[in-house]
Amino acid sequence: MLASLDIVIVNWNSGSQLRACLNSIRASARDGFTLSRVVIVDNASADDSANELLYPELPLRVIYSSINLGFAAACNRGAHGTCAEYLLFLNPDTILESQSLRAAISFMETPNNSRIGVCGIQLLDERGQVVRSCSRFPEPGHFYAHVFGLNRLFPSRFRNNFMNDWDHGATTRVDVVTGAFLLVRRSIFQSVGGFDERFFVYLEDVDFLQAAHRAGWECHYLVDAHAYHKGGGCSENAKAERIFYSLRSRILYSYKHFSRAAATGILASTLIIEPFTRLAFAAMQASASATRETLEAYRMLWRGLPALRRAEVTNSQQKPAAPQPLHSDSVN
């Protein structure tokens, strides 16, 4: 029996990128597996990018949310009710090559790879260059290097968790593959409770891969399959919000995976020291926009502290509640 696949795409004002992504799925080779569903979860887009998607060749379903659920929650809704053996979480700013899906599924289906729970593929930029997209699980030192700007001032001494020191030229086991193309065995996704919805966006994929790793599953990076990834995507025009959510997710991740002392130190330094570090770099670059974005991001972070506390910041591996179905339309 052929393996089955569901693709989940979270859309938020992605414009023409979503259609380019769907066109690449339509053109991709599908022998060797069954494409059961392509689910688009539209996070209250204002650009009509998820409307009138006419792809009769695809088993397409669109879920419309009246609010922006965030990436983690939207992925969970898209995966809700799946019966497929594999789930692919795919960014709308990604364009698959003809063999992307077939090669990744074939890799996972190889008997010797039965302990591999998650697979990512080689991503290329607009020049066809390999994007160094894998990373290590973050440690407190990685976050402190960001806080003090040490990774920017002394990159050879204070490396961050991103594997920029590796050319991404070989298939290998890694801690983290990017969420732009995240192929997961459905049984694993369900057993760890999906994505933790306390993460609105950023680090939800790393948090999920931590849970899979602790459950004994491996994550691999595959060079035999490729896709174009624009990067930045629909968050390009929301830079202050992007900074805010990255800082918020850092704090959530720290309290969930580090000791309370380490997490509290990261919280304090993020709130008190990092604003001045970021403003100093903005001044060095003579960037008024970076200054405005930093100030706005930290205004949002300070205002959001009560909600951050209510997000149940603990060291426990609490699983999110089972997602409830939303209003949806099937597009044939």
N, C-alpha and C positions, 0 to 999 in steps of 0.2 A: 504494500500500500504506500502511495506517495505521501511524503510529509506535507503538512498544510501550514500556511502562513497567513497571518493578519498583519497589515501595515497600519500604524497609527500615526497620523500627522496632526500636530497642534498648529493651528493657524491664528495669527493675530496681525491683521493689516499687512499681509505679505505681498499684496499686489499680484503682479504677473508671475512672481516666483512660484506660487502654488501651482499654477497651470503648467509651467515648465517642468516642475517636479512630477506632476501627474502624467504629463506626456512621456517622460522618461520611464515611468512605471509601465505605461501602456506599451512602450516599445521594447521593454526588457524581455529577455528569454525566460520562459517559465516552464520549460520541460524539466522534469525531475522533482517537481513539487506542485502543489495546488495553492493558488492564491484565493483564499476564502473570503477575505474582506479587505477593503481599503477604507479606513474610518478617518474622517476629518473632523476634528473637534474645533469649532470656531469660537474663539474667546472674545465674543462681542466686538468683532471687527467693524470698523467704520468705513471701510473702503470697498465693500461689496465683493471682496476677493473670493469669498466662499459661496457666492450666489451663481446660479445658472452654470453649474459644472456638468457639462454634458459629455459623459464618458461611458457610453453603453458597453464598451469592451471591458470595463472594470467593474468589479462587485463593490460599487461605491456607496457609502453611507455618510451623510453629513449630520453632525450633532451641533445644534446651535445653542449657545449659552447666552443668556441676557446680560451676564457679567463676565469679567475676565477672571477665570478660575485660577490662573497661574498654570505653569507648565506641568508640575507634578500631578495636580488634581485632574487636569484635562487629559493627561496620559492615562490615568486610572479610569476615567470615564470611557475613553476610547477602547480600552482593553476589557471593559466590563462585559461579561457574557460570552467571551471568546471561547471557542472550542478548538482552535488551531493549536498545533504543536509548538509553533514558534510565533513570537511577537517581534515585529520590527518597529522601533520608534525612530521616525525619520523626520528630519527638519524640512520645512517647505523650501528652504534655500539650497536644497541638495538636488543634484541632477545625476541620476544613475546612469552607468554605462550598461551595455546590453547584457553583460555577464554578471553584473553586480549581485543580483539576487541568487541566481543559480549557483555561482561559485561559493557564496557564503553558506547557503543551505547545504550544499554538497560537503563542505568542510565540516559542518556541525553533524551531519549524518554519518560521517566516517566512523566506524566502530571504535577505533582507537581514541576518538575524541569524545567519548561518552561522558567524561568528567568536565568537559568544557561547557559551562552554562551560559556564557555571554561571548559574543563575537563582534568586533568592529572591523572595518575595512580601511584600506589606504585612501585617504582623501587628497584631492588635488585642488590647487587654487586656479585663478583665471589664466595664469601663465603655464599651467600644466605642471607646476612644481609640487612636490610632496609636502603636505602640511604636517607638521610635527604635532600630532593631536593627542598622543597618549600621555599619561601622567602617573605619578606614584600617589599612593594615599597620602593626604596632607598630614603633617605633624605640626605641633605648636611652633617649632622654629620657622617653618615655612610662612606661617601667618605673621609672626613677629618680624620677619624680614620684609614683608609687605608694609607693615605698620611703620617701620623706621626708614623705609625706602632703601634698605641695604641691598636688595636684589637688583635695584636699578643702578646704585652707585658702585657696587662691587659684585657684578654678576658671576664672576668666576669663583668667588669665595662664598657667596650666599645664594646658592641656586634655589629656585623655587621647586615646587613639586612637578612641574611640567618637564617632560623628557626631551627638552630641546638639545641635550647633549648627545642624543641618539638620532641617526639619520632615518629611522623608520623604514629601513630597507629590507627587513626580514620578518617573516611570520614568527611570532614569539608570544610567550605568556607575559602579560602586563597586569598592573593593578587596575588601571582605568583606561577605557576607550571613550571617545567622545560620544555624547548623547545625540550628535547629529545623525549617526547611523548606529543604532544599538539593537543588535539581534539577540533575543533572549528566549530561552526555553520557557514556554508558558507555565509549566509546572513549577519552575523556580520562582517566576514572577509572582505566582499566586501564593506559594509557600512562605515567602518573606513579606507578604502583604502589599506588594506593589511599591509605588513611590510614596515616601512620607510627605503628606500634603502640607505639613508645616513649612516646607520649603516652597515658596511661591515660584521661584526660578533661581537657578544656579545651585550647584552642589547636590541637587536631588539625585542625579545620576551617580555621583561619587558615593553618596550615602547608600543608595541601593546596591552598588557594587561591593561596598563594605559588608552589607548584610549577606550577599551571595558568597563572598569570600569566607566569612565566618561560618557559613553553612557547609563549607568544604568544596565549593565550586570554583572552577578556574575561569579566567577571562583572557581571551586571546585576540591579538591583532593580526589580521590577515592581509598579506600583500598581493594575493592572487585575485583580489576583487578591488575595484576602484570606483570612485564617484567624485564629482565636482562638488565642492562646498564653498559657498560664497563667504560665510562667516559674518558675524555681526547681525546679519539678517534683519528682521523687523525691529530690532532694538536700537538700530543706528540713530534714529531720531529721538530717542528717549534716554539720553546719556546720564542725566541726573538720576533718573529712576533706575538705570542699570547699575550705577554706583551704589545706590541705596540698597537694592536687592542683593547685590554681591556682598556687601557688608553685613546685612541682616542674615544671610545664609551662612556666612562665616561664623557668626556668633552662635547660631543654632547648631551648626555642625560641631563646634568646639564643645558645647555643653553636652552634646549627645555622645561624642566619641573620645573626649579627653577627660582628664581628672577635673574636678570642680575648681581646684586651685589654678590649673593651667587655663581653663576656660574663662574664669573670672579675670585673670591677668590679660587675656586677649580682649575681653569685653572692655576693660578699663582703658587699655592702650588704644583700642580702636576708637573709643569715644573721645579720649582726651589728647592723645598724641598724634594720631594719624591725620586729623584735619589740618594740622600745621605742616605736616610732611607733604601732604598733597598740595596745599596752598603754596609752599615753597617751590615745589616743582613747577607749578603753574606760573609763578613769578619768574622763574628761570627761563621759561619758554615764552614769557610775555604774552600769555594766553588769557585774555579776559573771559573767554567762554569757559575755559577749564576752571577758572576761579568761581564763576557763577554756578557751574554744575556741581562743584564740590560743596559750596555753601548750601545749595538747595538739597543735595543728597543728605547732608548732615542735619539739616533742619527736619527732613523727613524721618531720619533715623532717631533723633531725639524725641520727636513727637510720637514715634511708633514704639517706644520702649514699653509702655503698658501692654500693648498688644503682643509684643515679643515675649513678655512674661507669661501672658495667657496662652502662649503657644506651647506651654508645657515643656519648657526647656529643662530636660533631665538627661541623665546618662543612660536611661533605660532604652531598650530597643522597642519602644511602643509602636505597634502597627496602626496605620490609619484605619478609620472605619471603612467598612465596605462601601464603595461608591454607589450612589443612587442614580438611576437613569434620568436623563434630561429630555426635554423636548427634542425630537429629531425628525428629520425628513430623509427619506431614501431617494437618492438621485439615480435614475436608471439611464 
